[in-house]
Amino acid sequence: MLLKNAMQKIMNSICCRSAYRLIWPIVFLCCLTISTTINAQQGPQPRLPTIELSLHMYVIQAEVARTDQQQSQGLMHRQSMGDHEGMLFVYDRLEIRCFWMRNTLIPLTIAFIGDDGAIVNMRDMEPETEKPHCSNQPVRFALEMNQGWFKKRGMKPGFKVQGLPHPMP
């Protein structure tokens, strides 16, 4: 409302009512877009659809991040994650994948996974850092779990993840 009043005063001082009618909707849409973007970055994204993965004898409930928006938000601003929960990032193309922990509050371990389901490599990631953690080779999948989850269960590169979804064509 304050912004609307300020805009009215400016437009009235210019004495240009037709310009006001054209500019006000544009200003309103810009403010709405900025507000939505800021709010989206200040809190965790809603829980994403999950799939069940298995790794050796363990079952994981993994949220699936497929879109650019879901992947860029990831687990940011989450306060905690269940012991057998994680987030699976699914990409269309094979590439070297790098992740960081900006605005991520919980320590994580990331496993980079090849098309055959085999873990390529793993990296521990500290909260709220921008240090990149990258795959050793091009991959389509990355699975984030609570830090130490893989190590506590003796998981190493070469272990296979079952139940991976097919990447989008």
Order of alpha helices (4+ residues) and beta strands (2+ residues): alpha-alpha-beta-beta-alpha-beta-beta-beta-beta-beta-beta-alpha-beta
